[in-house]
Amino acid sequence: MDNIRNGRFKTGMTDEAAEYTSSLEADKIIFEADIKTNFAHTSMLKHEGIIDADIADNILCALDSLKEEGYSALVFDPSVEDVHMAIENYVTSKIGPEAGFMHTAKSRNDQVACDVRLVLREKIIEIQIGILEFMEGLVEMAGEHLEDVFIGFTHLQHAQPITIAHHLMAHVQALKRDYERLNDTYKRVNINPLGSAAMATTSFPINRQLTTDLLGFDSYMENSMDGVSARDFIAETVFDFVALSSTLAKICEELVLWSTYEFGVIEMADEYSSTSSIMPQKKNPDVAELARGKTSIATGELITILTILKAIPYTYNRDLQEITPHLWNAIKVTQDTLSIVTKMLLSVEFKVDRCAELAGKNFATATDLADIMVREKKIPFRTAHKIVGRIVNEATASDMAEEDITSKFIDDIAVELGFDELNLDDDLIQRALNPRENVRIRAVPGGPAPEMVEIARENIKLFLDEEFERHGI
Ligand code: ARG
């Protein structure tokens, strides 16, 4: 069967060298795509009269039966370098040496590039659908918590009150960008390199538009050298996975923090928790931790891919074979992590009372106290900032809470700092320090006020409808 070496060499590779250079293991994933590529190419050769119709039909028939029999029908021995050779050997075993016509005007160089693009575009869509489903679940979850106040952080210190819904919808927006990034990348993946052959096309009058149409590509690559050597579409896709992973990692980190005794704002589902072999009281967020860890893998794969790609001379070099296993690994880990994080976050139970407690504590509402000074008394925000800063400083030092802040307390501090008395109404002060009120008056687009979050939810629902429909779901 090893007819491609017999001509040029007297002997085969050593087993060690053959194994070292083989891509068979990683090629499993492109098995079906390679059949499709061969099918489209052979159909085109037949259509253009480049090979005899009878021979073409025999080849197509053998490819059909391989598709039915599946990957296990292939025979592998050390002389078989990759799936392309194994498939050609299979066709040869079925129809004899005429199988060799299948390789007219085609090289494994354009073939592998074509196969990878075929598989990748499907994987991109699978991951995109996963993102849409996650967004859909989060939008629904947000709908249950529109009015539930929660604390927002900057520097992981209490910042300002928000709602649980507003926080969940922040993740939705990040996921939307992760989704759209993949849409854009898809355009550069879905281009046909077939017909580039080894690197300089072919002297046969092939019809590149026909294979492009048969394989459902948007267009074909317009330079054959670029066609066989371009792998930036892989780096770009893996970058998109890295971006998505960073959204997922942030969610995992929050789940770990939020489920601690100290935060105590969520209860993780038992299904996504572990216990300790010695400490019987433990409920550990192992799944979230592992997912947080695994979100680093795509980044590692991206660096590996970029490093392999760097400074490879035109055109095909065998180094390129080394890129695809990293792509497949990045896809697998991203897909697995997206799926588990989706289920894990959507099964979380928010402890709404604890969330509300945190929102009203620790002077997270202080910005609004400063805002009413600006609004009611027309003093510059920086002056108000200074007065409120001192109010919080003194209140915390003497263990005072929000409800202990009075107009008199404020004025004493204002005067001490060299400003006039403000004479703010006590009710107004308490309203400013109320987290629900803080949220209610942030009714600007993008804000946490329930009606604003509702608008954001409606917009996302429309987006989801359109996108699900585009994917035929
Ligand atoms: N297994 C190879 C790869 O993945 C297929 C192309 C082989 N081409 C070659 N000139 N040796 O890149």
Residues whose N, C-alpha, C, O or C-beta is under 5 A from the ligand:
A	BS01	LIG	S23 D82 R108 N109 V112 L320 Q321
